[in-house]
Amino acid sequence: MDQHVTRQRVLCKAGRESSLSALLDIPSMFFLFMVVLIAVAGCSRHDDRTPAPVSQQVAGQLSFPGIRNVTIVPNPIVRTTPLTVSIERDGAHGETSSYRYQWFLNKIAVQGATGPYFDSSALRRGDRIHVVMTVPDATGGGVSFQSSPVTVPNVLPVIKSVALEQDFTLGGRRLLAKVDAFDADQDDIHFEFRWLRNDKVVSEGPDNVFDITDVAQNDIVTVEATPHDRDGGGIPVRARPLVSGNNPPKILSTPLMMANAESYEYAVEAKDPEGDAVVFELETAPSGMSIDRSTGRLTWKPSPAIKGTHHVKVVALDGKGGRTWQEFDLSVPTSMQAPHENSGSGNGS
């Protein structure tokens, strides 16, 4: 009987081991692994009702300003026109007046240049300009954009006036071309002259002197001057034509002394040998001085701030190219002083 009981116990143990082996076969093990994995994932999941922090968004702040490019206009630079900032945007993202600006000249920040405009009048050839624009945010910082640098180009020289004057050192048989010109870059200026006789070019080159020995009576002579700097030539300017055989007017009067500091008057008198009508101009004069074109009456009422000595050049013209001039200095008196003539009068035709 004991042997029978022992045999049953052995058979039951063998049955239990067989059942456990069946449960632990490969498919069962994989299923068990997946159940455990799902349970672990569910335990580690956040509650959907708790929002995640958003560190990049602040009320009133732009996450992207929408600006594609910042440039300086006009380009090329024109020194008589202020520079300004041109902003290329994808859309409207706030007023440009809220932007901050800093202009740089040759990589150095220009003090006080913190607006969208920049005065270009003092720039010189070769200067490089750029601007940094900042779009502010609610924290006091912002996003900055830098323009490409723009180089200031050369400015060609400009002629203000060209006049023909007769050279009396050789008997009046030569004409001189007198040119008044300037260069914004302060470059040296040289000139090319085209001399014309009856609208035909008879001489070209750097010579500002023209021999009129062979010019016939009533021939019309003029000159065209072109200014040049090291980079090229400017716009040519032609002088008022001169009629050969015409004599210039003569100034007969003498400038008066300036008796007081409040006012000055001088009646300029001139006569033309051929009887042509004479007109008067002020080529050089202090502020506030004027001359009547027909009568030659010169008047001046200097302001209280005007002191010292001032140069005056009066020109008389006959309308046919003949011109003469008179130069003198006037001193605003603290006591009575007489005018000092520099070079007296001159003639040209």
C-alpha positions as CSV (number, residue, x, y, z in Angstrom):
1,M,0.0,0.0,0.0
2,D,2.8,2.4,0.8
3,Q,4.3,1.6,-2.5
4,H,1.0,2.6,-4.2
5,V,0.8,5.9,-2.4
6,T,4.4,6.7,-3.3
7,R,3.8,6.0,-6.9
8,Q,0.7,8.3,-7.0
9,R,2.8,11.2,-5.5
10,V,5.5,10.8,-8.1
11,L,2.9,10.8,-10.9
12,C,1.2,14.0,-9.6
13,K,4.6,15.8,-9.3
14,A,5.4,14.8,-12.9
15,G,2.1,16.1,-14.1
16,R,2.6,19.5,-12.4
17,E,6.1,19.8,-14.0
18,S,4.7,18.9,-17.4
19,S,1.9,21.6,-17.1
20,L,4.5,24.3,-16.2
21,S,6.7,23.4,-19.1
22,A,3.7,23.8,-21.4
23,L,3.0,27.3,-20.1
24,L,6.6,28.4,-20.5
25,D,6.9,27.5,-24.2
26,I,8.1,30.3,-26.6
27,P,4.8,31.8,-27.6
28,S,3.7,31.9,-24.0
29,M,6.9,33.6,-23.0
30,F,6.5,36.3,-25.7
31,F,2.9,37.0,-24.6
32,L,3.9,37.4,-21.0
33,F,6.7,39.8,-22.0
34,M,4.3,42.1,-23.8
35,V,1.9,42.1,-20.9
36,V,4.7,43.3,-18.6
37,L,5.9,45.9,-21.0
38,I,2.4,47.5,-21.4
39,A,2.0,47.6,-17.7
40,V,5.3,49.4,-17.2
41,A,4.5,52.0,-19.9
42,G,1.1,52.7,-18.3
43,C,2.7,53.3,-14.9
44,S,5.2,55.9,-16.3
45,R,2.7,58.0,-18.4
46,H,2.0,61.6,-17.3
47,D,-1.5,62.8,-16.5
48,D,-2.8,64.4,-19.7
49,R,-4.5,67.0,-17.6
50,T,-1.1,68.6,-16.6
51,P,0.2,71.0,-19.4
52,A,3.9,71.0,-20.4
53,P,5.8,74.2,-19.8
54,V,6.4,76.5,-22.8
55,S,9.6,78.4,-22.3
56,Q,9.8,80.1,-25.7
57,Q,6.5,81.9,-25.9
58,V,6.1,85.2,-24.0
59,A,3.1,87.4,-24.2
60,G,3.7,90.2,-26.7
61,Q,6.9,88.6,-28.1
62,L,7.4,87.6,-31.7
63,S,8.7,84.1,-32.1
64,F,10.0,85.2,-35.6
65,P,10.1,88.8,-36.8
66,G,9.3,88.0,-40.5
67,I,12.2,90.0,-41.8
68,R,14.1,88.6,-44.7
69,N,16.7,91.3,-45.4
70,V,17.9,94.7,-44.4
71,T,19.7,97.0,-46.9
72,I,20.9,100.6,-47.2
73,V,19.4,102.9,-49.9
74,P,20.2,104.6,-52.1
75,N,22.9,102.4,-53.4
76,P,25.2,103.8,-55.0
77,I,25.3,106.4,-52.3
78,V,24.4,110.0,-53.3
79,R,26.0,112.5,-50.8
80,T,23.2,115.0,-51.3
81,T,20.6,112.4,-50.2
82,P,20.3,110.9,-46.7
83,L,20.7,107.2,-46.3
84,T,17.8,105.1,-45.1
85,V,17.1,101.5,-44.0
86,S,15.1,99.4,-46.4
87,I,13.4,96.3,-44.7
88,E,12.2,93.4,-46.8
89,R,9.5,91.6,-44.8
90,D,7.3,88.5,-45.3
91,G,4.4,90.2,-43.8
92,A,3.4,92.9,-41.2
93,H,5.0,92.2,-37.9
94,G,4.9,95.4,-36.0
95,E,5.7,99.1,-36.7
96,T,9.2,99.9,-37.9
97,S,9.3,102.9,-35.6
98,S,9.7,100.4,-32.7
99,Y,12.9,99.0,-34.1
100,R,16.3,100.0,-32.8
101,Y,19.1,101.1,-35.2
102,Q,22.9,101.7,-35.0
103,W,24.9,103.0,-37.9
104,F,28.6,102.2,-38.4
105,L,31.2,104.1,-40.3
106,N,34.3,102.0,-41.2
107,K,33.2,99.4,-38.6
108,I,33.0,102.1,-35.8
109,A,29.6,102.9,-34.3
110,V,28.6,106.5,-35.0
111,Q,27.6,108.3,-31.8
112,G,24.0,109.5,-32.0
113,A,23.3,107.7,-35.3
114,T,20.5,105.6,-33.9
115,G,17.6,106.3,-36.2
116,P,16.5,104.9,-39.6
117,Y,18.2,107.8,-41.5
118,F,21.9,108.8,-41.8
119,D,23.3,112.1,-43.0
120,S,25.7,111.3,-45.9
121,S,26.9,114.8,-46.6
122,A,30.2,114.4,-44.7
123,L,31.1,111.0,-46.2
124,R,34.2,110.6,-48.3
125,R,35.2,108.3,-51.1
126,G,36.0,104.8,-49.9
127,D,34.1,105.1,-46.6
128,R,32.1,101.9,-45.8
129,I,28.7,102.2,-44.1
130,H,26.5,99.5,-42.5
131,V,23.6,99.5,-40.1
132,V,22.4,97.0,-37.4
133,M,18.7,96.9,-36.8
134,T,17.2,95.2,-33.7
135,V,13.6,94.1,-33.3
136,P,13.0,94.3,-29.6
137,D,11.1,91.7,-27.5
138,A,9.3,91.8,-24.2
139,T,12.5,90.9,-22.2
140,G,14.5,94.0,-23.5
141,G,16.5,91.9,-25.9
142,G,15.6,91.1,-29.4
143,V,16.6,89.8,-32.8
144,S,19.3,91.8,-34.7
145,F,19.8,92.1,-38.5
146,Q,23.0,93.6,-40.1
147,S,23.0,95.1,-43.6
148,S,25.7,94.5,-46.1
149,P,28.3,97.3,-46.1
150,V,28.0,100.0,-48.8
151,T,31.1,101.8,-50.1
152,V,31.0,105.5,-50.9
153,P,31.8,106.0,-54.5
154,N,33.9,108.8,-56.1
155,V,32.2,112.0,-56.9
156,L,33.3,113.7,-60.2
157,P,34.3,117.4,-60.0
158,V,31.7,120.0,-60.9
159,I,32.2,123.3,-62.8
160,K,30.3,126.3,-61.3
161,S,31.2,128.8,-64.0
162,V,33.4,129.4,-67.0
163,A,34.2,132.9,-68.2
164,L,36.4,134.4,-71.0
165,E,38.7,137.2,-70.1
166,Q,41.0,139.2,-72.4
167,D,44.7,138.9,-71.5
168,F,46.2,142.4,-71.8
169,T,49.8,141.4,-71.1
170,L,50.5,140.7,-74.8
171,G,48.5,143.5,-76.3
172,G,45.1,141.9,-75.8
173,R,45.6,139.3,-78.4
174,R,44.9,136.3,-76.2
175,L,41.8,135.0,-74.3
176,L,41.9,133.3,-71.0
177,A,39.4,130.7,-69.8
178,K,38.7,131.3,-66.1
179,V,37.1,128.3,-64.4
180,D,35.5,128.0,-61.0
181,A,35.1,124.3,-60.0
182,F,35.0,122.1,-56.9
183,D,35.5,118.4,-56.0
184,A,33.5,116.9,-53.1
185,D,36.4,114.5,-52.4
186,Q,38.9,117.3,-52.5
187,D,40.8,115.6,-55.4
188,D,43.1,117.6,-57.6
189,I,41.2,118.9,-60.7
190,H,42.5,119.3,-64.2
191,F,40.7,120.6,-67.2
192,E,40.3,119.9,-70.9
193,F,39.4,122.8,-73.1
194,R,37.6,122.9,-76.5
195,W,37.9,126.3,-78.2
196,L,35.3,127.0,-80.8
197,R,35.2,129.7,-83.5
198,N,31.9,130.2,-85.2
199,D,30.7,126.9,-83.6
200,K,33.6,124.9,-85.0
201,V,36.2,123.3,-82.8
202,V,39.6,124.9,-83.6
203,S,41.7,123.7,-80.6
204,E,41.5,121.0,-77.9
205,G,43.7,120.2,-74.9
206,P,44.7,121.4,-71.5
207,D,45.6,125.0,-72.6
208,N,43.3,127.6,-71.2
209,V,44.7,130.3,-73.4
210,F,43.6,131.1,-77.0
211,D,45.4,133.3,-79.5
212,I,42.9,135.6,-81.3
213,T,45.4,137.2,-83.7
214,D,43.8,135.5,-86.7
215,V,40.2,136.0,-85.6
216,A,38.2,138.1,-88.0
217,Q,35.8,140.9,-87.2
218,N,32.5,139.7,-85.8
219,D,33.8,136.1,-85.4
220,I,32.2,134.4,-82.4
221,V,34.6,132.7,-80.0
222,T,33.8,130.5,-77.0
223,V,35.3,127.7,-74.9
224,E,34.0,124.5,-73.4
225,A,35.7,123.2,-70.2
226,T,35.5,119.6,-68.8
227,P,36.7,118.9,-65.3
228,H,38.6,115.7,-64.5
229,D,39.8,113.9,-61.4
230,R,41.8,110.7,-61.2
231,D,38.6,108.6,-61.9
232,G,37.1,110.4,-64.9
233,G,35.6,113.5,-66.3
234,G,32.6,115.5,-65.2
235,I,30.0,117.5,-67.1
236,P,31.4,120.0,-69.6
237,V,30.3,123.7,-69.3
238,R,30.5,126.3,-72.0
239,A,31.4,130.0,-71.5
240,R,29.3,132.9,-72.8
241,P,30.4,133.5,-76.4
242,L,32.5,136.6,-77.3
243,V,32.1,138.6,-80.5
244,S,35.5,139.5,-82.0
245,G,36.1,143.2,-82.5
246,N,33.9,144.2,-79.6
247,N,35.4,146.4,-76.9
248,P,34.5,145.8,-73.3
249,P,32.9,148.5,-71.2
250,K,35.0,150.7,-68.8
251,I,34.2,151.3,-65.2
252,L,34.7,155.0,-64.5
253,S,33.7,155.3,-60.8
254,T,35.7,154.7,-57.7
255,P,34.3,152.8,-54.6
256,L,33.5,155.0,-51.7
257,M,34.6,154.6,-48.1
258,M,32.2,152.9,-45.6
259,A,31.1,155.8,-43.4
260,N,29.2,153.7,-40.8
261,A,28.4,150.1,-39.9
262,E,24.7,150.4,-40.6
263,S,24.6,150.9,-44.4
264,Y,26.7,151.4,-47.5
265,E,25.9,152.7,-51.0
266,Y,28.0,153.0,-54.2
267,A,26.8,154.1,-57.6
268,V,28.9,152.1,-60.1
269,E,29.3,154.0,-63.4
270,A,30.5,152.3,-66.6
271,K,30.5,153.2,-70.3
272,D,30.8,151.0,-73.4
273,P,32.9,152.3,-76.4
274,E,30.4,151.1,-78.9
275,G,27.5,152.5,-77.0
276,D,26.1,149.1,-76.0
277,A,23.9,148.9,-73.0
278,V,25.8,147.9,-69.9
279,V,24.5,145.6,-67.1
280,F,26.0,145.0,-63.7
281,E,26.6,141.9,-61.6
282,L,28.1,141.1,-58.2
283,E,30.6,138.2,-58.7
284,T,31.9,138.4,-55.1
285,A,30.1,140.1,-52.2
286,P,29.3,139.8,-48.5
287,S,26.0,138.5,-47.3
288,G,23.2,141.0,-47.8
289,M,24.9,143.1,-50.5
290,S,23.0,143.7,-53.8
291,I,23.4,145.7,-57.0
292,D,20.8,147.0,-59.5
293,R,21.5,145.2,-62.8
294,S,20.5,148.2,-64.9
295,T,21.7,151.3,-62.9
296,G,24.7,149.8,-61.1
297,R,23.5,151.1,-57.7
298,L,25.2,148.9,-55.0
299,T,23.6,148.8,-51.5
300,W,24.5,147.0,-48.4
301,K,23.0,146.9,-44.9
302,P,25.2,144.6,-42.9
303,S,23.7,142.8,-39.9
304,P,25.1,143.6,-36.4
305,A,26.9,140.2,-36.4
306,I,28.9,141.1,-39.5
307,K,32.4,142.5,-38.7
308,G,35.8,142.8,-40.3
309,T,36.8,143.2,-43.9
310,H,34.9,141.9,-46.9
311,H,35.9,141.5,-50.6
312,V,33.7,142.8,-53.4
313,K,34.0,142.2,-57.2
314,V,31.6,144.1,-59.5
315,V,31.3,143.1,-63.2
316,A,30.1,145.2,-66.1
317,L,28.9,143.5,-69.3
318,D,27.9,144.8,-72.7
319,G,25.8,141.7,-73.8
320,K,28.3,140.8,-76.6
321,G,30.9,139.0,-74.5
322,G,32.7,142.2,-73.4
323,R,33.2,142.4,-69.7
324,T,35.2,144.4,-67.2
325,W,35.4,144.3,-63.4
326,Q,36.4,146.2,-60.3
327,E,37.5,144.7,-57.1
328,F,37.8,146.3,-53.6
329,D,37.7,145.5,-49.9
330,L,35.2,147.0,-47.5
331,S,35.8,147.1,-43.7
332,V,32.9,147.4,-41.4
333,P,34.0,150.3,-39.3
334,T,34.2,150.6,-35.6
335,S,35.6,154.0,-36.6
336,M,35.8,155.5,-40.0
337,Q,37.9,153.6,-42.5
338,A,38.4,153.9,-46.2
339,P,38.0,151.0,-48.7
340,H,41.2,149.4,-49.9
341,E,41.3,148.5,-53.6
342,N,43.1,145.2,-54.3
343,S,43.6,145.2,-58.0
344,G,41.6,148.2,-59.3
345,S,39.6,147.4,-62.4
346,G,40.1,144.8,-65.1
347,N,38.9,144.4,-68.7
348,G,37.8,141.5,-70.8
349,S,36.1,141.1,-74.1
